[in-house]
């Protein structure tokens, strides 16, 4: 998904220039026209980037298949409101010539920030993520973060649209002949490349000696992974893949120091399964396991909290854990539950999930402190 997004980054930011140019009328009429163009562009953009969410509705199809159109079309329709707001804000700041690129950056960049924060935020495929695989250019994120990259990306990707602006027929017009937007884009790319190259060349990277990681990807269907009856078979598959020798000279898990398993790895609470922990310890032969798992913290009165977590397993003991902080709207919690709950809507992941404390670091034997991220 991300690779295709990178290719269309220029189109996503150049098209708004021409669409807002064509927003007819004055005053409120012009704002409404720009917002309409922004909504349709945003709707297409998010349908192209979020169509795969429909598969989640088929994991428990008897309960959620009816919601597939809402996921594939409804969520993009809602997210497109942010794009519409960005277009309207840009139109309010619009001016002739290349300077309008800065108006687009302010309006659309502000809309991206709102999308990342409203209702806990959904910063999926922000424009700034176009730099994710851009080598040294990516290092600018260390200075300005994702939303700063949003502004930079809009300025850079939208500036080529000004190359086809009509030439002035009379005296030079400030902001047209000099094309400050294009020169700003060129200078930004140069500065980002220089900073990134210097940071990569002079930055210090400390390597921990003796660490050998093995990542296990089981490629299990979601409907199978969340069925408790499949628990023993799932664990057997995990252990077989983890202990697989990749060549005659290899010994599987005996060759590694740390094993990493995916998010939500088990259809049960691992801490309540001593047999599973014993099997893990026997197979890993001393290697440390970092695995996704549901974690329960009981309060002593029959209640408690349940978290989507990363657990660190050493031998047959869970020695550390990190709980997910940013829950997925409609996936792990229901936004506006007071109003949507009575309508029969629920989150897609069964149960009531709690939000972890953080951000914080996770400590595992034999590794440096980590900053965990759970999707």
N, C-alpha and C positions, 0 to 999 in steps of 0.2 A: 504493500500500500504506500509506504513512504517513498519508494523509488519513483513510482509513477507520479507522485505529488511533486517531487523535485523537478521533473521534466516540465511540468505545467506551471511552475512558479512564475515565470515571466508572463505567461498568458494571463494568470490570475490577477496580476497587478497592472498589466498594461491595459487590459480590457476595461477596468473600471474608469480609467481616464476618459476613454471615448464614450462610455455609457453615461458618465456624469456630464460630459460635454453636451450630450444629447438630451439631458433632462430639460424638458420644455417648461415654459411658464416662468413666473416670478414669484417671489415670496414663498408662501406655504405650498403653492402648486408645484414649484420647482423642487422643493424638499420632498414632496410626496412622490414626484416622478423619479427622483434619484433613489429614494427608499425602495420603490417598486423594482427598479432595475437591480438594486443590491440584493433584494430578497430572492429574485429569480436566479441570479448568479450564485448566491450562497446556497440555495436549495440544490442546484446541480452539483456544486462543489462537494457538499456534504453527502449527497446520495452516492456520488462516486467514491467517497472515502469511507462510508459507513454501511454500505450494502450488506457486508458480512455479518452485521449484528442480527440479521434475520435468522441465522443458524442457531443462535442462542434460544430462540423461541421454539425450536424443534427438539431441544433436549428433553423437555417434558411437554411434548406436543399436546397431550390431552388437556393441559392447563393453560398453555401459553400460545398455541398456534394462532389463535385469533388475533394476537397482538403483533404478528409478523408485519403487517402493513404499517402499524404504528412505529415499529423500530426502523424499518427501511425507509419510510416516507415521513412519518410523524416527527421523529427526532430531528432529521435534517430540516424539516419545515420550521421547527422551533429554533434551531440553531441559526437558521438563515435570518431570523429577526435581528441578530447581532450584526450581520453583514448589512442589513437594511439600515440600521442605526448608524453604522460607520459611513455608508454612502450619504445619508442625510446630513451628518455632521460635516463631512467633506464638502458637500454642496453649499453648506452655509458659509464655508471659508473660501469658496472657489474664487479664482481670479484668472484672467486670460494669461496664456503663456506658460512657460515651464514651471513657474512658481506653484501652479496648481498641484504638482506632484507632492509638494510639502503638505498641502491641504489634505490630499488623500492619505498620506502617511499619518497625519494627526488623527483623522477621522477613523480610518480602518484600523490603525494601530490601537487606538483607544477602545474600539469595539472588540478587538482580540483580547485586550486586558480584561474587559468585562466578562467575556465568555469564559476566561480562565478563573473567574472568581464568583460569579453569580450562581446560587444554588450549589455551593461548594466547588464549582468550576469544572469545566470539561475542555481542557486545552488540547484537543485532538487535532493534529495537522495544522497547528499554527503556521502562519506564513514563514516565521523565522526558522522553522524546522527545515526549510530548504537548505540550510547550511549544515545540516547534521553530518553529511558525508563530504564536506567541502574542504577537507584537509586543514591547512593552517587557518583558514577563515573561521573555522569552528571555534578557535580559541578565544574569539571576542566575547563568547558567552561568559567567560570568567570575569569580565568587566561589567557587562550590562544585562546579563541574564536573557531568558527567552523573550521576554516582552520588549527588551531593547533590540534584540535581533529582529523582532517583528517590524519595528520602525525602519531599521536599516534595510531589511529585505524589500519592503514596499518602496522605499526610495530608489534602491538599485534596480529592481525589476520593473518599476513603472517608468523610469526615466527614458527608455528607448521609445516610448510612445510619443515623446516630444520631438523626435527626429522628423516626423512627418507633418509637424505643424506648418501652416502656411508661412511663407516668408513675408516680412513687412514690405509694403510697397512705397512707404515714405520714409520719414526719419526713423532712425533706430529706436526701438521701444525697450525701455528697461525690462529685464527679465526675459526678453525673447532672443536677441542676438547673442547674448552671452551664454544662454542656456545654463543657468546655475544648477538646475536639477541634474543635468547630465554630468557636469563637472564635479558636482558633489558625489554622484555615484562613483565616478572614476577614482576620486580621491579616497572615498570610503573603502573601496576594494583594495586600493594600494596600501592604505594604513592597516587594514585588517590582515592582509597578507604579510606585511612586514612585522606586525606585532605577533602574529601566530608563529611565523618562522623563528623569531627571536625567542619566544616563550618555549617552543619545542626544543630549540638548540641549547638554551641555557637553563631550562627548568630541571630541577633535581628529581630523579625517579629512583626510589629505593626498592630494590628487589629483595624478597625474603628467600633466603637460600633453603633448599630442601623441600620446597612445597611443590607437589604435583597434583593437579586438579583433574577430576574426571566429571564431565557433565553428562547426565543421562536424560534422553528425551524418549519417552515411551510411545508417543504417537497414538494415544488412546482416544477413542470417540468420547465426547463429553457425556453422552447418555450412559455409557458404560462406566465411566470414571466415578460418577456420583451415585451408583447403585451399591448399597451396602452389601448385597449378596456377592458382589464381585470382589470384595476386599481381599480374600486369600489369593485369588488368581492375580489380582493387580500387584500385590506385594511380590509374588513369585516372579512376575514379569520384570518388575523393577530390579530385583536381586540378580536375576539371570543376565539382564542387560548390563548391570553395573559390574558384574564379575566376568564379563565376556573378555577373553583374550583376543587382542586385535592382530596378533602375529605369533608365530611359534616361539619368539623370544619373550613374549609378554605373559604375565600371570594374572591378568585381570585386576581385581581390587587390591591384590597384594602389591601392585606396583605404584599405588597412589597414596597420597596422604589425606586428601579431602575429596569428598563426593558431593555433587550438587544435584538435587532432584527438583522438579518443577513446583509451581504454585498449586495449592489445593491437591496435594498428591494422593490423599487417602479418603475413602468414603466412610471414615470413622475417626474418632478422637485417638490419636496415636498414643497419648499418655495413658490411655485406659486399655491398651493392648500390650500386655507384657510379653505375650508370645511373639508379636510382631517385632518388638524391640530386641528380643533375644535372637530372632532370626537375622535381624539387621547386624547386630554385633558379631554374630558368627560368620556372616558372609564378608563383612567389611574388614575383618581381621586387624582392627586397630585404627583404620581410617576414620576420620571425622565426617559425619554426614550433616549437610545443611539442606533442609527440605521444607517445602511448603506444607502446611498442615493447619487444620482447625484446632484452636487451643481454647480450653475452658478454664476459667478462674472461678472457683466456687466461693460463695460467701458464707458458708456454714449453715445457712437456713434453708437449704434445698434449692436456692437460686444461684445466680452467678452471671458471668459475662462470657460471651464466646467471640473469639477473634479469628480473623484470617491472618495467619502468622508464618514466620520463618522460625523453625526450631533447629537447634544445634544438638545433635545426638553423638555422644561419646560412649562407646561400648553399648550398654543397654539402658543408658540414662540420658534424659533430656537435660542439658546443662545450661542452656541459654535460649532466649526467644526474643523475637521482635514482632510487634503487632502492627498491622496495617493501619495507617492514619487517615488516608484519603479514600473513603469508601466510594464505590461507583454508584451514581444516582440511578435508580430503578433496578440496578443489579444487586447491590448489597443493602440499600436502604431506599425508602420511598420518600422522595421530596414532597413537601406539603401533605404529609400523611393525614393530617387532621381533615383535609378536604377530599383527598383522593381515596383514602381508605374506605369511607362509606360507599364509594362507587364500586367497590369490589376489586380495586387494583392492589397488587402486592409487588414486592420486589421479586426478581427472577431467581435469586439464590435463596433456597429455603431457610427459614429461621430468622432470628433477630440478631444481626451482626452489630458488634460494638466497635467503636473507634478507639484505636490505640493512642497512647501518649507519644509525643515526639515533636519534631524529629530527634532521634538519638542514635548513638552508635551501637553496633552489635559486636560482641566479643566471642571469638571461637578459638579453641586451643590451636596453637601453631600458626595463627594468622594475625596480621595487623588488624586494628580496629576497622570496622566496615560501616558504611552508610547504606543500609539496605533500602531497596525500592521494591514494592509489590504492585503489580499492574492494577 
